[in-house]
Amino acid sequence: MGRWRGTLHLCSALGGWKVGAWWVKEIVRAYAQQPIPREARAQQARLYIHSRFTSKQQLFLDFVLQHYVTMGVQELAQDKLTPLLCLRYQNSIADAVADLGRPKVIGQLFSGFQNYLYEATAR
């Protein structure tokens, strides 16, 4: 039981026995790896962004990535989308919609590209 005690405590902290041992091991493995700097994540994500998005979307996502690098991960929160759009488009949401698409599309763009920050460095 001794070697499993830590796993049992972690399982308990994560919601009891609703999580499997594999999931717990994946969390432990992830925390054992060296952290990847935001700049490196952003640079790797740019490779994906520049091959999958329009030029106007790329400009906005590059802007978001720059804020992510300088300010931190909190810049990727959903509640930051409107302030970032206002900042990038000088308070003209109409210009943002003209460049990026309907609000739903902009929301999907903002949340969807974030996968590239982690997918690109997972390998």
Secondary structure, 3 states (H helix, E strand, C coil): CHHHHHHHHHHHHCCHHHCCHHHHHHHHHHHHCCCCCHHHHHHHHHHHHHHHCCHHHHHHHHHHHHHHHHHCHHHHCHHHHHHHHHHHCCCCHHHHHHHHCCHHHHHHHHHHCCHHHHHCCCC
